[in-house]
Amino acid sequence: MTFRDEIVTNLDQLKTDLLAQIDAAATPEAIEAVRVAALGKSGSVTGLLKTLGAMSPEERQVEGPRIHGLREAVTAALTARKAELDRAALDAKLASETLDMTLPADLAPAGTVHPVSQVMDELAEIFADLGFAVATGPEIEDDWHNFAALNIPDTHPARAMQDTFYLEEPRAAGDGQSPSSDGELRSPPAGLDSSPMVLRTHTSPVQIRTMVEVARRTQNAGEGIRIIAPGRVYRSDWDATHTPMFHQVEGLVIDKGITLGHLKWTLETFLRAFFERDDVVLRLRPSYFPFTEPSAEVDVGFSIEKGKRVIGGQDGWMEVLGSGMVHPKVIAACGLDPAEWQGFAFGCGIDRLAMLKYGIDDLRPVFEGDVRWLKHYGFSAFDVPTLSGGVGA
């Protein structure tokens, strides 16, 4: 009997041994070892298949089906055993990962910082480095602080009911106290006892309150003013770029010898730091605001990147700010001498700045409270703006 005849004769024994090894395999690694030993390049079953070429046609007709049957039986047994082990492993994993839903869930904090809050922090960081303080004031204002002191006459369109939210009842006579920016109650100018009350349409009343406070400090008549006034403001409007409540930041500088050049340098420095680009270019266009003279709209150059406008470059111009030199009537209304004091003011929408910097296409979702939107645009509580690390870090 030849060696080949001996191998063929022991097919049944080989099949029995291989199936026993497959049944005994307890891990995927053991199954793989049996497969390689039987069906690998040097495996026992593979070796038998190689002998078919040396057989006569008569022998091949008899032994071929037996050898191929052995290979199919081993392959089927390997597949079945592997599926069994995989199913057992999955069952064990599911058993170990079951949750008791009756117990309190221990979830990681999911809160994020709103982009508007992030931009407010960025603004405070930038302007603090320029020597500005942050000032605040009430959101319910009287007519004098919101309009009259800002040189807005009774017939100005800004007073129209479609723009301004008026409270139903004016302040009662004798009630006459209005909170200042530091929270203390002080008497308003004469004649305001029955002044109509409004939801402030801008944060300019904070500037008025600050100037009035400085004018009252007669012992510190030489001090200047450098403030920004961020906060919520209200106007009757609603579309993709306007909402009835939005956020605005205004800046004010009052000192001696202030010029339009100081304004332009301040805005250039601010915008380059905020957008974190050195190629930010400004263009000042003559405009009109009742509380500044001269007044200027501030345009910033933009470039087109991936089909979107990106601040920086000079492919086109986009309006971002309103500004101007504080009107002498406004300075005088606050108790300062316009012949001695000059200043500039500027203002822009914080929500618009957030949209431009962080690629937000529609203003309305900013206020809709959608957690999915906030997870996409929100910031970690650890993303604290710093000039050294980058205000948009």
SVG drawing of the C-alpha trace seen along z (x, -y; Angstrom):
<svg xmlns="http://www.w3.org/2000/svg" viewBox="-52 -125 56 127">
<polyline fill="none" stroke="black" stroke-width="0.4" points="0.0,0.0 1.4,-3.4 1.5,-6.4 -1.3,-8.0 -3.4,-4.9 -2.9,-5.0 -4.1,-8.6 -7.1,-7.9 -7.9,-4.9 -7.9,-7.0 -10.3,-9.6 -13.0,-8.5 -10.6,-8.6 -9.3,-12.1 -12.9,-13.3 -13.7,-12.0 -10.6,-13.6 -11.2,-17.0 -14.8,-17.2 -13.8,-16.2 -11.3,-19.0 -13.9,-21.5 -16.4,-20.5 -13.7,-20.8 -12.6,-24.3 -13.8,-26.8 -12.5,-30.1 -12.4,-31.8 -8.6,-31.4 -8.9,-27.6 -11.4,-27.5 -8.9,-29.4 -6.1,-27.0 -8.2,-24.0 -9.1,-25.7 -5.5,-26.4 -4.4,-22.8 -7.1,-21.4 -7.7,-23.9 -4.6,-26.1 -1.9,-25.9 -0.2,-23.1 -3.4,-21.6 -4.3,-18.0 -7.4,-18.3 -5.5,-20.6 -2.9,-17.9 -5.5,-15.4 -6.9,-17.7 -3.4,-18.0 -3.2,-14.2 -6.1,-14.2 -3.9,-15.3 -1.7,-12.2 -4.5,-9.7 -5.8,-7.9 -9.2,-8.8 -10.7,-5.8 -9.2,-6.5 -10.1,-10.2 -13.7,-9.3 -13.9,-7.2 -11.8,-9.2 -12.6,-12.7 -16.1,-12.9 -14.8,-11.5 -12.1,-14.1 -14.3,-17.0 -17.0,-15.7 -14.5,-15.8 -13.6,-19.4 -17.3,-20.5 -18.0,-18.7 -15.1,-20.4 -16.0,-23.8 -19.6,-23.5 -18.5,-22.3 -16.1,-25.3 -18.8,-27.8 -21.4,-26.3 -19.0,-26.2 -17.8,-29.8 -21.4,-31.1 -22.1,-29.2 -19.1,-30.8 -20.0,-34.3 -23.6,-33.9 -22.4,-32.8 -20.0,-35.8 -22.8,-38.2 -25.1,-36.7 -22.4,-37.1 -21.8,-40.7 -25.4,-41.6 -25.8,-40.0 -22.9,-42.0 -24.1,-45.3 -27.7,-45.2 -28.9,-48.4 -31.3,-48.8 -33.6,-51.5 -35.1,-51.9 -31.9,-53.5 -30.9,-57.1 -28.9,-57.6 -25.4,-58.7 -24.9,-60.8 -22.0,-63.1 -23.0,-66.8 -24.4,-67.7 -24.6,-71.5 -22.8,-73.7 -22.1,-77.5 -24.4,-79.3 -22.5,-81.0 -24.0,-84.4 -22.6,-84.0 -19.3,-82.9 -19.1,-86.0 -20.0,-88.2 -17.1,-86.8 -14.8,-87.3 -15.9,-91.0 -15.2,-91.5 -11.8,-90.0 -10.8,-92.0 -12.0,-95.4 -10.7,-94.8 -7.2,-94.6 -8.0,-98.0 -8.9,-99.5 -12.7,-99.3 -15.0,-98.4 -18.3,-96.5 -21.4,-98.5 -25.0,-97.3 -28.4,-98.9 -32.1,-98.1 -33.9,-96.6 -37.1,-98.5 -36.2,-102.1 -37.9,-105.5 -38.4,-107.7 -35.7,-110.2 -32.8,-107.6 -33.9,-105.6 -34.7,-108.5 -34.7,-112.1 -31.2,-112.2 -29.9,-110.6 -31.2,-113.6 -34.1,-111.6 -37.0,-114.0 -40.6,-113.0 -41.2,-112.6 -38.2,-110.3 -39.1,-107.0 -37.4,-105.1 -40.2,-106.0 -42.9,-104.4 -45.0,-101.7 -44.0,-99.2 -40.3,-99.5 -40.6,-100.0 -42.4,-97.9 -44.2,-100.4 -45.5,-99.3 -49.2,-99.7 -49.1,-102.1 -46.6,-105.0 -44.7,-105.2 -47.0,-106.5 -46.4,-110.1 -44.1,-110.3 -42.6,-106.9 -39.8,-108.7 -36.6,-106.7 -34.5,-104.9 -31.8,-102.4 -28.3,-103.4 -25.7,-101.1 -24.4,-100.2 -27.8,-99.2 -28.4,-102.2 -31.7,-104.2 -31.4,-107.8 -33.9,-110.5 -34.3,-110.9 -34.2,-114.3 -37.1,-116.6 -40.3,-115.9 -40.0,-112.1 -42.5,-111.3 -45.0,-110.2 -42.6,-109.4 -43.7,-106.4 -41.7,-103.2 -40.4,-101.0 -38.3,-97.9 -35.0,-99.4 -34.4,-99.5 -30.6,-99.7 -28.0,-99.7 -27.4,-103.4 -29.3,-104.2 -26.4,-102.6 -24.1,-105.1 -26.4,-107.9 -26.5,-106.6 -22.7,-106.3 -22.2,-109.9 -24.8,-111.3 -23.0,-109.4 -19.6,-110.8 -21.1,-114.3 -22.4,-114.0 -19.0,-113.1 -17.9,-116.7 -14.9,-115.8 -13.6,-113.6 -14.3,-116.0 -11.1,-114.9 -12.0,-111.3 -12.7,-109.9 -15.1,-107.1 -14.3,-103.9 -17.1,-101.3 -18.8,-98.7 -22.5,-97.9 -23.6,-94.4 -27.1,-93.2 -30.5,-92.3 -32.6,-94.8 -36.1,-94.7 -37.6,-95.7 -40.7,-94.6 -39.2,-92.6 -38.9,-88.9 -37.2,-87.3 -34.1,-85.3 -31.8,-88.2 -34.0,-90.0 -35.7,-88.9 -37.9,-90.8 -35.3,-90.3 -31.6,-90.3 -28.2,-91.1 -26.3,-94.3 -23.0,-95.7 -22.2,-99.4 -19.0,-101.1 -18.4,-104.6 -15.3,-106.7 -15.5,-110.2 -12.4,-112.2 -10.5,-115.3 -9.0,-115.4 -10.8,-112.4 -10.9,-112.2 -12.4,-110.1 -8.9,-108.5 -9.2,-107.0 -12.5,-105.5 -11.1,-103.9 -8.1,-102.5 -10.3,-101.0 -12.6,-99.3 -9.8,-97.9 -8.0,-96.5 -11.3,-95.0 -12.3,-93.4 -8.9,-91.9 -8.7,-90.4 -12.3,-89.1 -12.1,-87.4 -8.4,-86.5 -7.2,-87.7 -4.7,-90.3 -6.1,-91.0 -9.3,-92.7 -9.8,-96.0 -12.4,-98.6 -14.2,-101.2 -16.1,-104.1 -19.1,-105.5 -20.9,-108.7 -24.3,-108.0 -26.8,-109.5 -27.6,-108.7 -29.3,-111.3 -26.9,-110.7 -23.6,-111.0 -22.1,-113.7 -20.4,-113.0 -21.8,-109.4 -20.3,-106.5 -21.4,-103.0 -18.4,-100.6 -17.9,-98.1 -15.5,-95.2 -13.8,-93.4 -14.7,-89.8 -13.4,-87.0 -15.2,-84.0 -14.1,-80.6 -15.9,-77.4 -18.8,-79.5 -19.3,-81.4 -18.4,-84.9 -15.5,-85.0 -14.4,-88.1 -10.9,-89.2 -9.6,-90.2 -11.2,-92.6 -13.4,-90.5 -16.3,-92.7 -17.6,-94.8 -20.1,-94.0 -21.7,-96.4 -21.0,-95.3 -21.1,-98.4 -22.6,-101.8 -20.4,-104.5 -19.6,-108.2 -18.5,-111.0 -20.9,-111.6 -23.3,-114.5 -22.6,-117.6 -26.3,-117.7 -26.0,-114.2 -22.9,-115.3 -24.7,-118.4 -27.9,-116.5 -25.8,-114.3 -24.4,-117.3 -20.9,-117.5 -19.5,-120.5 -19.2,-119.5 -16.6,-122.3 -14.4,-120.4 -15.4,-116.7 -15.5,-114.8 -16.0,-111.2 -17.0,-108.4 -19.5,-105.6 -20.2,-102.5 -22.6,-99.6 -23.3,-96.3 -25.4,-93.1 -23.7,-90.4 -25.9,-87.8 -24.7,-89.0 -21.1,-88.8 -21.7,-85.2 -23.2,-84.3 -20.3,-85.8 -17.6,-84.2 -19.1,-80.8 -20.9,-80.2 -24.5,-80.4 -26.8,-80.9 -30.1,-81.8 -30.6,-84.1 -33.9,-82.5 -32.5,-79.2 -30.3,-81.2 -33.3,-81.8 -35.3,-78.6 -33.7,-76.5 -33.0,-73.4 -30.5,-71.2 -29.4,-69.6 -28.5,-73.1 -26.7,-74.0 -24.7,-70.7 -23.5,-71.7 -22.7,-75.3 -22.2,-75.4 -18.9,-75.6 -17.5,-73.7 -17.5,-75.4 -13.7,-75.1 -13.5,-77.1 -12.7,-80.3 -11.7,-83.2 -8.2,-84.6 -6.1,-86.8 -3.1,-84.6 -4.9,-81.4 -7.2,-82.9 -10.6,-84.4 -12.3,-81.8 -10.4,-78.9"/>
</svg>
